[in-house]
Structure formats: structure tokens, C-alpha cells
Amino acid sequence: MNLSILSGDTKEHSIKYLKNKFKKGNVRFLENNIQIAEYFGLKSKDTKIIIDEIKDSIQKWTDVAKSFGISRSKIEEMRIAFKV
């Protein structure tokens, strides 16, 4: 996440907020992203739409990998990185 547009106290506060959110193990990943997006002014509904669009794209990754000639064994090695 690029926080270069922020300065001074705002930037410091934002960085502390994000670090604290990622340290809390009891917050699920999706909920965590929604909370972070809300902090930066994105509505929960809009965030969920964006997340769904990303998930739809990620679910097609094996087709893309195959189209580039990536072997089945390499695809299996990468599968964990694309788990949604």
C-alpha cells in the first residue's frame, strides 16, 4: 500500500493503524481488508465488490498459467499462493 501521499502525523497514524490491524490474529483476512478500506474512506459495500472482482480473476489463474505453458507440477507448487 502506497502511503506516500500522506505526511507527518497522518502518515504515522495510518502506518500504526495498519500494523495493529495485521498483528491481531483474531481478525479474519477478508474482514481485516474491509476494515482497512473503511479506514481510508471506502464503503464496505464497494470494498466487497472489489474483493469479489479480484477473487473472480484469481480463480482463473490456472487457465492463464496453462496458456503460458507452465507445467502441471509448477502450477501445483503455486496453488497455495492463489488460494481464495
Phi, psi and omega in degrees: 000131183269113179255019184294339180283346179270157179218161173053227184299324180298314180296315181298316180297317181297317179296317178298318180300312181296317180299317180294322180296320182283340179282333183287109182285344184273357179263121180295154186304312182296313178300321179299314179297321179295317179296319179294318179297318178298322179301324181267012171095005178273134180289148181304317180299314180295321179297316179297322178297315179298315180299318178297320178297319179294316179299318179299319179294317182295325182296343180265008188297326181294323177297318179296315180300315179298321181294338176267004176079021179286134184292157179301320181295322178292322177299317179297322178297325184273346188308318182300328181289339184250013181292127179239000000 
